[in-house]
Amino acid sequence: MRLTALLFAASLALSAHAGPTDSVKPHPAKQVAPDTWVITGPLGEPSVENQSFMNNPAWIIAGDQVIVIDPGSSVQAGRMVVKAIQKTTRLPVTAVYNTHVHGDHWLGNQAILEAWPKAVLIAHPDMIAKAHAGEAANWVNLMSSLTKGYTDGTQAVIPTVATTDGMVRKHGNRTFRIYSSNDAHSKTDIMIEIDNGVLFTGDNVLNQRVARMDDGTFSGNIKAIERVLDLPVKVVVPGHGNPGKPAILKAQRDYFQALLDAVRVEYDAGKSDFEMKPDVVRKLAVYQKWNGFDDAVGKQISLAVLEIEQQ
């Protein structure tokens, strides 16, 4: 019995500290529109339990080729995505779009190039610049720390092709249109509209999850969402949370607006961030079941105060 227990403990240790040739456990892919698949990652922060995987990798079969969006947080997560793609098609991946600089979305690039070395990596120009300036290394180290070494072996493969706002690019039989922002979730963000009725928002929009806003602005994020509110899309794929109808866009915009409005009222009344928190939380009651609300709302109030002071 003691030997069995020791072997079991050892197996857990090995799973937590997976090596550079490992792959994240498989997650199901769902077809959300013609030729478009999404793997919806679990909600929450990167951890040992989720093996760093918690975003929404996707791919579009565009005639004779495949286009990937945000292949995940590590080479291990990216390998899981590669296997899922190969279950749906044997066509090659020719391009990868990374929606912003936060590494939980793009450190899987390494695995895509392992499988398809000629694939082109595309992102916002400021994402590319910030990744080279240190954000890439920061995210590699953060993922390793949060997963207790599971993602070790991940290398930051930074995109080389920069987007422009309004850029329209043809891939096979599909057209991709870019909506970029310098002042939204991370200040390095792109959203991607596909001509099959799908909009990929990156972390400008989440579904039933409170966003990390340390690097962006609420007002900029609101403007970015309002640009795409009236697009003729049928499916919205958020950065985290389940894909769904365009109402997801309005829900995210309304949350940010409600937060800013509530904080501004209390700020104008002379309250500090910690003094206003109970009243702001009360005004945000409809959002309190969103994943991460309790942990994030205090930080978001403080960020909103700073933003209001700078206006």
Secondary structure, DSSP 4 states (H G I P E B T S, - for coil): -HHHHHHHHHHHHHHHT--TT--PPP--EEEEETTEEEE-PPSS---TTTTT--S--EEEEETTEEEEE---SSHHHHHHHHHHHHHH--SPEEEEE--SS-TTTTTTHHHHHHH-TT-EEEE-HHHHHHIIIIIHHHHHHHHHHHTTTTTTT-------EE--TT-EEEETTEEEEEEEESSSSSSSEEEEEETTTEEEEETTS-SSBPPP-TTS-HHHHHHHHHHHTTS--SEEEESSS--B-THHHHHHHHHHHHHHHHHHHHHHTT--HHHHHHHHHHHTGGGTTSBTHHHHHHHHHHHHHHHHHH-
